[in-house]
Amino acid sequence: MKGYIHKIRNNDFFLLYLLVILTLMIRSIYVLNIYKNDGKTNFGDDFYYLSLGNHFAAGNWVSPQIDGIYPNFIITAPGVPVLVALFIRLFNDPIVPFFIYNIISASLIVPVFYYLGKEIFSKNIGWLLAIWGVLNIEFLKYTPHILKETTVYLFVPLTILFIIKGIKSQSHFKYLIFSVLSFVWLIHTDERYFFYFPIFGLIFLLKKPFDPYKGFRSIILWSSFVLLLMLPWGIRNYKIYGQVVIISPRTTVFTSKVWGKDISGMNFLNNKEKSISSNESIFNDRDGLSKEKDISTAEKKGIDLYLKTFINIWQPTYFKKKYIQYSWWPDARPRLWSTRHNLVSLTFYGVFLPLYLIGLVLLVIKSNLVGLFLGVIPVINSLLHTFMIMPEERYRYPIVFIVVMIGFWAATNLYENAKNICMRISNSNSKPLD
């Protein structure tokens, strides 16, 4: 019996399988409970995706008008509406199938985290990151919704894992193709991640031993396959908008600086006609807080605004009410989290921030180029959303696993160093005096 238990303990795949089953059960119970008690009452953008999916399922892929509110074009990436349309065609009602898809996606995060931590650092880091993924409430939050968050939470680390496996494995081409498929689905679910197109591609240069020819060949292959799979939706966009639009009109915030027009409708801070004067805008606080005047124009524009946004993106708690600016809204909105929300954020994110910073230093000292390259991605993500003035927690969270992974690695290094120092002190004290 002891031998059997020992065998199970040393069987990583079996233990990971049990962890995934446990995660599936937790996610399923949560979704059943929320949907049974609340139904669609917590739906918001979900209705937009459901409406688009209905249009797609009916064969209208061109210019669906949604309830007379949204413009005659799709303002988001097509991934979620396409999935809704598929479920409508297969099952008539897309909601339950989409929930099942979310449950599976949110559970597959666990083995992805394990293998990613194992590939970059060690098996122990992989287990710690996997357990963090099981327990983290953030990965539960969007499972009973028709939204993109759960898909993004899975496919960001999955894309990175396939690329890392590609540079460390003999089956290089297989993982290159897997990473392409994962990344293409990611960017067609959330167009912002196209920003990482060149960043993810550069990881191929970190293959050891360093070979620039093979590295750039991999980058060219990877980039070519990604662009090839983007062509169908890209052709559709060109026919509708008369210009090259990458994934969705929202990307024209950036591409309009080089070609075409900005049809995103998201950059009001750059539009003098839409800017507001100091203390003119009064907002309605949806969280039951009192109405207060908007923050001043000085705080809304320039370096001060970007600095505040950068801090807001990284900030783990909001015990006091704070006014947060969003790029496409004409006024600031209050943010005040509950005690539970603050404690959860501190536990699963905030406590790792100082360890993450220490980890970055240790990665430089130990010349871990892959870990260091990934460690910079949260900074890049925060700069991207600072530029877009989008300091939302859900926009930060797809990258938080990198902060946590490096934090775990730094903590284990500090622990080992402290243990070694204690042992040396103990050994020196135990030596007999001459």
N, C-alpha and C positions, 0 to 999 in steps of 0.2 A: 504493500500500500504506500509506504514511504517513497519507494522508488517511482511509483506512478505519479505521486504528487510532485516529486522532484522533476520528473520528465515534463509535466504540464508547465511548471514554473519556468523551465528553460525552453519552452516552445513559444517563441515570440508570436508566431502567426496565430496560434490558438488563443493566447491571451488577448491579442488585438481583436480577434473575432468576437470574443466575449465582451470586450469593451464596446465594440460597434453595436452588438445586440442590445446591450444596456442603453446605449445612446439612442438607438431606434425606439426603445420602449419609452424612454423619458420624453423624446420629441413627440411620439404618437399620443401619449397621455395628455401632454400639454395642449396639442392641437385639438384633440377631442373635447377637452374641458373648455377651452376658449370658444370654440365654434358652437358647442352645445349651449353655453351660457350667453354668449354675446352675438352669435350669428355674424351678420355683416355690419353690425353697428360701429365697429372700429375701422371699417373700410374707408379709405380716402382716395388716393391715386389708384387703388385697386379697380375702381369703377371705370377709370380711363382705360386701363389695360384690358379689362373685360370688354369694353365697347369696341376697342380696336381689334381685339381677337374675333369678335362677332363679325366685323366688317371683312377681315381676312378670310374667315371661314366661309363667308358668302361669296368670296371671289373678288372683293373690292380691295385691290392692293395699291390703288393709285392715290386717291385723295379723300379718305374718309373724313366726314365732318362729324364731330362728336357732340351730340346734344346741343348744337348751335353755339357752344362756348369756345371750343378749341378751333384753331385755324384749319384751313383745308390741307394741312399736311401733318405728318407725324412728327411731333416735337421730341420724341424719345427714340432710343435704339429699338430695333424691331424684335429682339429676342423673346421677351416676355409675351407680346401679342401673338407672335408666331406659335409659341408653345400653347397659349390659350386656344388659338384656332385649331391646332392639332388635336387638343383634347375635346374640343367641341365636335369635330368631325368623327372622332373615335368613340366618344362617350356621351355626346349631347350636352351634358353639364360639365364644365371645365373645373369647377371649384374643388371638388374632392380629389380628382386626379392631380391637380396642381398642388394641393396640400401634401399628397403622397410624394410627389416629386420633391417638394421642399424638405420633407422629413428625411428622405433618402439623401438628399444633397447635404443637409445639415449634419447627418450622421457620418457621411463619407469624409467630412472634414477631419475626423479623428485619425483614421489611418494615414491621411495625407500629412497631417502634422507630425505623426510619429516618424514616417519615412523621411520627411524633410529635416527634422531635428537630427535624425540618425545620420543622414548623408552629409550634413554640414558640420556637425559637432560630434555627437556620440549617441549610443543607444539610450543612455540615461536621460539625455536632453529630449530625445524623441518621446520617451514615456511621459516625462513631465509635461511636455507640450500637448500630448494627446489627452492626458487627464485634464489639463486646463481647458481643452476644447470640449470635453464632455460636460464639465461643470459650469462653463461660462453661459450665463443667462442671455447674453447678447445673441448667441446663436439660436436661441429659442424664439426670440422676440418676433421675428418676421415669418416664422413657419406657418402661422394661420392667416397668411395674407397672399394676395396675388401681386407680388412685387418682385423686384430684381435683387434685393439685398442678399437673400440666401444663396442665389446662384453666384453672385460676386464673391461672397465669403468662401465658397468652395473653389472657384476657378482661378482666383488670384494665386493662392498657394499651389494649386495643382499645376498651373502653367510653369511656375518657378521650379517645382519638383521635377517635372519632365525635362526641363532644360538642364538642371543640375545632374540628373541621371544621365543625360546625353553626353555631358562633358566628362563623366566619370566611368561610363560603361563602354564595353566593346560594341554593344548594340546601339551605336550612335544614331544611325539614320532612323531607327524605329522610334526612339524617344524624341527625335527632332520632329517627326510627323505628329506624334501625340501632343507635343507642346504647341504645334501649329493649330491643331484642331481645338485644343483647350483655349488658346488665346483668341482664336477667331470667334468662338462662342462667347467668350468673355466680352470682347469689344462690341459684339452685336447685341449684348445684353445691357452694357453700360459703355457708351461711346467715349467716356473720359479716359478709359484705360488704353485707348489708342495712343495716348501720350507716352505710354511705356514701350511702345513699339521699338524704338531704337535702344532703349535702356535694357530691355530683356535680351535683345539681340547681342548686345555687347558681352553678355555672360559667356558666350561661346569662346571668347578670347581668353578666358581663364582656365581653359583646359591645360592639364599638365601632361607631358612637358610642353612648354609654350611653343606653338608652331603657328606663326602668323598666316601662312598660306592656308592651312586647314581651318584655322579660326575664321578668317574672312570668307572662305568657301562656305562654311556652315552658316555664317550670317547672311550671305547672298541667297543660299538655298532657303533658309528659314523665312527671310523677307519676301522672296518670290512666291512661296507657297501661301503666305498670309495674304499678300496682295491679290493673288489669283482667286482665293476664296472670298475676297471682298468684292470682286467684280460684279456678281449678280445684283446685289443690293445697290452697288455704286452706279450701275447702268440705270436701274430703276430711278435712283435719285436724280441723275442727270436729265432723264426724260421729263421729270416733273419740275425741277427747279431751274433747268437751263444752265447749270454750272456744276462743277465737281463738288459734291457734298460728301464728306467722309462720315458714313454711318447715319448721322442725323443732323438736322439744321443747327443744333446746339454747337457743333464743332466749328461753325462759321464765325463764332466769336474770335477764334484764332486764325482760321484760314483766310478770312476777309482782309487780313493785313497783307496777304500775299496775292490772293486772287478772289474774284467774285465779291458778292455783297454779304453783309451780316444779316442773316434772316432768323437769327436765334431769338431775338427779343429779350435777351438776358443781360445786356450790358448798359443798363440805364445810368450807371455811375459815370459812364463815358459820354453821356448825352446831356448836354447843357440844358436842353429844353425840358428834360424829365427830372433834372436835379431839383432838390427841394431846399428851401431856405431854412435858416436856423429856427428851431422850435415851432415850425408851422404845422408839422404833421402830428396828428393825434391818432394813436392806434387803439384798437379794441383788444384788451387782454383776454385771450380765450381761456387762460388758466385760472380765471377768477381773481386775478390781481387787479388793483386799482388802475384806472387810466392815468397815464402820465405822458408828459411831452417827450418828443423825440430827442435823441442826442443831437448836439450841435453840428453844423456843417463842417467845422474844423475837425471834428472827430470822424466825420463821414468821408473825408477825402484826404488824399495824400498819404505820406509815410505813416502818420499816426493811425490811420484806418488799417493799413496793411499790417502794422505792428500788432494792433489789437486783434486782428483776425488771426494772425500767426499764433498768438498766445491762446486765443480761444480754441483753436484746433487741437493744441496739445493739452489744454487744461483738463484735468481729470475730474474735478468737482465744481459744483455750483451751489454752495450752501447759502449764499446770499444772491438776491435778484440782481441780474446783470443784463444790460441791453446789448443785443447782438445784431450787427448789421448783416444783411444778405443782399447780394448784388442786384437781384431783379426786383426786390421789394422797395417801395418808396419810403419806408420807415423802419426803425429798429424794432426788434421784438424782444420781450423779456425772457430770460432763461433762469429758472429757479427749480432745481431738482429736489425731489423728496429725499429724506434721510436714507431710505433703502437704495434709491438710485445712486446716491453719492457713495454709499458704502460698497455697493457692487462694483462701481467704476474704480474705486480705490483698490479693491481686492484683486480685480482681474486686469487692471491696467496701471493705475497710479503708482502702486508700490514698485513696479518694474521700471519706471522712468529713470531713477538714479542708477539702478543696476545696468540699464541699457547704455547710459553715458559712460559708465565705467567699462562696460563690455566693448564699446567702440575703441577705447584706449588700449585695452588688452588685445583686441584684434590687430591693431597696428603693431603693437609690440611683438606679437606672435606671427605676424605676416600672414594672417589668414585672409587671403584676398577675396575668396568667395563670400565668407562671412562678412567682411568689411563692405563689399559691394552691396550685399543685401541690406546691411545696416544703414546704408545711406538712403535706401528707398523710402523709409518713413519721412525723412527730411524732404526729399523731392516731392512726396505726396502732399506734405503740409505746405510747401511753397506753391504747388499747383493750385491748391484750394485757397491759399491766401490771395493769389492773383485773381481768382474767380470770386473772392469774397464769399466763400461757402464753408463756414466753420461748423459744420454739422457733425455730430458724433458718429452717425452712420457712414459718413464719408471717410472718417478716420479709421474705422474699425476693420475694413478689409486688409489693412496693412499692420494692424496692432500685433498680430502673431509674430512679426519680425522683432518688434520691441520686446515681447515676452520671451521669445526664444533666446535672444542675446542676453536678456536679463537673467534667465535661468543659467545660461552658460557662465556668465560673470559671477553669479552667486556660487556656483560649484567651484569655480577657480579660486575665489576668495576663501571659501571653506577649506579647500585643499591646502592653500598657502598658509592659512592660519593653523591648520592641523600640523603641517610640517614644521612650522616655527615652534609650536608647543612641544613637539617631539624632540626637536633639537635642544630646547631649553631643558626639557626633562632629562635627556641623555647627558647633557653637560653637568647637571646638578647631581646625577647619580654616579658620576665618575669618582673613584676614591681619591682622596687627597694624598699627595706625595709626602 
